[in-house]
Every structure is written in structure tokens, then in C-alpha cells.
């Protein structure tokens, strides 16, 4: 696979993930939230705060898709190892780390109000694992991309 095909596939996947975030935020979460509020009328007052919290939680992954798009364009242009790409990966790592902290805070809040059911707990823990993994991988790739950009710059100077 050449860099043009890779960049095109990465951009397509990025767009699909962005669409998934929007559908999750404005279709799935409101519908499922209303269903849960109907099942647990004693906790129905949490619907709007949880919906807003979910939107805040999905803001980071949506921002990641927007931030990553220029990096995928660079890759399609054959510029994989640049300081710009390293900075983008670093931002993605920070956003994912922020989301992990937000999800941990959500667990604490749900425990405090007595609304931490198994399904919510599993969803939050899954989000923590996924976003934690994204944070670690993006940080490592940022470091490696920066080092590769430095080596590439040194080689360009040598030639």
C-alpha cells in the first residue's frame, strides 16, 4: 500500500469515526437515556445532566477526528515524519487523557448519586480502557514521529 492509498483510507476512517461520534451524541444517547429514565423514574432527573456529560465526553473524540485529518492529509502527501504530525499526535494524546479523567469523574459522580448500574459502569470502564490506550499510543507515536523527523532532517542536511 502506498502513502496515497494509506492517507485516503485513514481520512475515510476518520470521517466515519466523526460521524459515529455525532450519531452517538445526538441519536443513541438521547434515545437510550429516555429509555433508562422510563425504566428508573427515581433517577429521571439525571437524564439532562448525563446527556450533557455524555456530550462533553464525546467532544474529545470528535475533536480528535478533526485534529487528525491534517495529519492524514500529510501522510497522503508522503510527509509521514514531520514535527507537525508529532504535535498533532501529542494533542490527540492530551485529549484522550482528558477524556480518561472525565470518565473517572463520571464514575465518582454516579457512585455519589447512587446511579452506577452495571451497564453504565461497564461502558465507562470500556471508555477508560479505549481512551487510555489511545492516549498511550498517541504519546508514543508522537515521540517516535518527532525522532524520525529529526533523523530525516539530519539526513537531508547530509545529502
N, C-alpha and C positions, 0 to 999 in steps of 0.2 A: 504494500500500500504506500503510495507516495504522499507527500505532505499536503497536496491539494485535496485528495480524497479524505485524508485524515481530518483536515480542517473542516471540510464540508460535513462530515459525519459528526464531528464534535459540535459544530454550530447547530445542526439539526437536533441533536440530543439536548443541547442547551435550550433551544426553543421549546421542545417537548416538555422538559422539566419545568420551565417557566409557566407553560400552560397548565401543567398539573398543579402547580402551586396556586394559581388563580382559581382553578376549578375546586380545589380543596377548600380554599378560603371562602369562596362565595356560593358554593353549591353544597358540598359534602358537609362541612362544619355546621352551617345553619340548619340543614335538614336533620342531621343526626342529633344536634343539640336540642331541637324541638322535640324529637322523639324521646330523648332522655328526660327532658323536662316533663313530658307527659307521663313517663313511667315513674318518675320520682317527683311528685308535686311539691314535696317538702324542700327540694333543692332547686325548684324552678327559678328562684331569684338569682341563681348563679349563671343562668343562660347568657345574658348580655355580657357580664364580666368575663366569662370563659370565652365567649366568641371574640371579644376584643383582645384577650390574651392570646388566643389562637392566631388572630391576625398579626399581632406583634411577633409571635413566634415564627410565622411564615414569612415575615418581612425579610429576615436574614437570608433564607434560602432563595427567595425571589431576587434579592439584591445580588446574591452570588451569581445567579444566571446572567444578570445584566452586566456585572463586573467582568465575568469570564469571557463574554462574547468578543471583546477586542483581542484577548489572548488567543482565542481560536482563529480569529482572522490573521493574526501574526503567524500562527502555525501554518495556516493555508498558504501564506506568502513565503514560507520557508524560513521564517525567523523564530525558531523554537526557543533558542537560548539567548534571551535578552534580559536586561535589567528590568524592563517594563513588565515582562511576563513574571519575573520574580516578585516584583511589587504587587502585581495582581494576585498571585498565589498567597502572598503574605496577608493581603486584605481578606481574602477568602478564609484563611485560617483564623483571623481575628473574628470575623462574622460567625463562623461555626463555633468558636469558643464562647462568644457571647450567647449564642443560642443554647449551648450546653448549660450555661449559668441560668438562663431564663427557664429552661425546663426543670432544673433542680429547684429553682424558686417556686415553680408551679407545683411540684410535689409537696413542698413545705406548706404552701397555701392550702392545697387540697387536704392535707393531713389536719391542718389547723381548723378548717371549717367542717371536717368530718365527711368529706365527699370523695375520698380517694378509693374508688372501687377498683377491682382487679383490672378491668378493661382500660381504664384511664391510666392506671399505674403502668401496665404493660406498654401502652402507647408512648407514655413519657419516657420510660426506660429505653424503649427502642429508639426514640428520637435522640436521647443522650448518647447511645452507642453509635448511631449513624453519624450524628454531628461531631461527636468526639473523634471518630475515625477520620472524618473529612478534615477536621482541624489539624490532626497529626500528620496526615498525608500531605495536605496543602503546605504545611510548615516545612516538612522535609523536602518536598518538591521545590519550594521557594528557595531553600538553601542550595539545593543541587543545581537549580537553574541559574542562580546567581554565580555559583562557582564555575559552571560551564560557560557562562557569558564572559567571565574574566579570562578563562583559558582561551576562548575564541578570540577575544580582543588581543591577547598576547600573541597568539598565532598569526593574526592579521598584521600585527606590527613586525613580526619576524619576517614574514614573506615580503 
